[in-house]
Amino acid sequence: MSKDELLKHQMRDIIADLEARPNIWGAASVKAEPEKWLEAWQVLRVVKTNGFEDRFGLHFAGTNKADFNGAVSSKIETFDPVTMRGTTASGRVYQLVGIPGFSGDAQYVLDNWCRFNQVEVEIATDDFIEQCGISLDCISKKTEG
């Protein structure tokens, strides 16, 4: 094998390795980052899992307002619809900002989180809003004002 062929082969291996490992990283510890403020947020329900029973339930996903990266929470434990704040199984508090939306970064993180945790999810934002009695009109007015 020539030197050029060897370099091409090594480059293909490097590219394949980078494609196999997505560019995501674990969240900071709860002590280091006790709160996250999420914009373009959604609520997701884990509907299928492969051995991770603690993953069933509802999770937040959205764009972290502090660094504009996508984020997915651990399971939601409590939620206050007046303050729009929820505490998750990790102990982190999530502040939902504005109305629900879509974030490409959050979707990317969610897709990889699902693959890593061996779960399937469905969007549960509308059900969550209804069950919690959240008024999107009030949220929109606060955001505009």
N, C-alpha and C positions, 0 to 999 in steps of 0.2 A: 504494500500500500504506500503510495507516495505521500509526501509531507502535506500537500494540499488536500488529498483525499482524507488523510487522518484528521486534519483541522476541520474539514466539513463534517466528518462523522462526529467529532467532539462537539462541534457547534450544534448539530442536530440533537445530541444527547442533552446538552445544556438547555436548549429551547424546550424540549419535551419535559424536562424536569421542572422548569419554570411554569409551564402550562399546567402541569399536574398539581402544583401547589399554589393555590390562589393567594393573592396579595391581601390577606386579612390577618389580623392579630387579635389576641385575647384582650378583653377589657381590663382597664386598670382595676386594682383592688378597690373594694368598697371604701376602705379607709382612705385611700388616695383620691377617690372620686365618689363621694357619698351621694351625689345627685347628678342626674343627666336631664337636660332640657331637650325634648324632642319636638322638632318641627316635621311637617309632612308625615305625621304619624299614622299608624294603623294598629289595629289589634288583631292578632292571629290566634287561631285555635289549633293546637296539636291534635290531629285526628288519628294518626298512626305512628307507632314507635316500634323499634326493634330492640327491646330490652331496657329502655330508659323510661320506666313507668313514671318517674318524677317529672318528666317533661310534659305529660298531659296537662292541659289547661290553657289559659290565655297568656299571651306574651305581647309586649309592646315592640314595635319596630318603627324606625324613623331616622331622621337626620339629627345627629347630636349638634346642637346649636353652638357648642364651644369650639368644635374643630371641623364641623361640616362633614364628618364621616358618618357612614351608616352605622346603625346600632340595633341590636336585638337583645331584649331583656330575658332574664330568667322568668319563671312563672309568676304572674301577678297574684299577690296575696291579699292586698287591700287597695281600695280606690275611693277617693273622695271626689264626687262629681262637681262639687262647688269650687274647690280649689284646682281641680284637674290634676291632682297628684296621686300617684300610686306607688306602693311599696312592693317590691318583688321578693322572691325567695332568697335572693342573695343579701337582702337588706338595703339595697340601693333604692333611692327615691327617684321616680321619674316624673318630671313636670311636663305635661303635654301642652304645647304652645300652638295656638291657632286651631284651625279646623283640620280634620284628617286630610291626608293627601298621599301622593306617591313620590318616592325618592328612588332614583336609580341606584344610588349608593347603598341605601337600606335594602333594596331588593337583592343586590349583589351579595351583601353580607348575609341576608336571610337565606338565599339559595345555598350558600356555603355552610351556614350554620345547620341547615336541614341535612345536608349531606354528611357533615361531621357528626351530628348527633343522631343520625339515622331515624329521622322523623319526617312526617308529611304534615303540612299545615293547610288550613283554609282561612280565608279572610273572614273575620268575625266583627269587624268594626261596626257595622250597622246594628247587629244584635247587641253589642256592648253599649252603644249609644242609647239604644232603646231601654235596655235593662237598667242602666244607671240613671236614666232620666236626664241625659245631657241635652241642653238646648244649643244647637249649632248656631241659631240666630244670635243668641247672647254672646257666644264666643266670637262670631264674626264682628259684632259691634264693638267688642272690647279690642279686637285686633285692629280694626279700622280707626278707632278713637284714640 
